[in-house]
Amino acid sequence: MQIHIGHLIRDELRHQGHTNEWLARQINVTPRTVQRIFNKPSLDSQLLFNISKALHTDLFRPYITRLNATTDIVT
C-alpha cells in the first residue's frame, strides 16, 4: 500500500483541530498551498520536516515503518 503523505498531513491537522490557515502561517505558505499539499502523494523532505515541526508529529515515521516492514534495515 502506497503512503499518501498529503492525506496523512490533512488527517493529522484535522485531528489536532487546526485549520489550513493555521498550518499555512506555521510553515510560511498560503492556505491554497496547504490545500495543494493535501493532494500530493509525496513531498520534499524539508517541507515535510517543517510540517512535522509545526504539528509536533513525526511525519517521517510512516516511511520508516514501511521500510522496516519490507527490508532487514534496523533503525
N, C-alpha and C positions, 0 to 999 in steps of 0.2 A: 504494500500500500504506500502510495506516494505521500510525502509530507507537503501539505499546502500551508506554508508559514503565514500567509496573509490571513487565512481563516483562523489560524491559531491566535494571531495577534488580535483580531477582531473579537474573538470569543473571550480572551483574557481581559481586554479592555472593558467589555460589557460586564464580565464577572466582577470586576473591580468597581463598576459603577461610574466609569469615566466616559466622557464624550470624545468624539473625533476632534473637537476644537481643543479640548484639554491636551490630548496627545500631540496635536499639531504645535501647540505652544511649547510643550516639553522638548520636542525634537527639532523645533525651528523650521517647520514647513507649513504649508497651507492645509486647511481641513480637506480640501479637494485631493491633495497629495496623500493624505491619510486614507481617504476612500480608495484611491488607486492602489495603495499598499495592500489593502484587504483583498484585492483581486489578483495579487502576484503569488505564484506558487513558490518563488524563491526571491531572496533579497541579497543585496550587497552586505557583506559581513559587518562593515562599520555601521550601517543603518540598523541592522539587527541588534548590534551592541547598544546603540543609543536607545532603541526602543526597549530593550531589556532593562537598561538602567532606569528609564522613565517609569516602567511598570514594576520595577523591583522583582523581576522574574527572569529566570534563566531560559530564554527562548532558544538557546542552542541545545538544550537538553534533549528534545525530541530527535535531533540528529545523532547525538552521542548514543542514545538508547538504541536507535535503529542500527547504528554502526556496530555496537556491541552485540546485537542480536544476529547480525549477518556475517561477523568475522570473529577471529580469535584475538583481536586487539583488546588490550586491557587498559582502562583509564584509571 
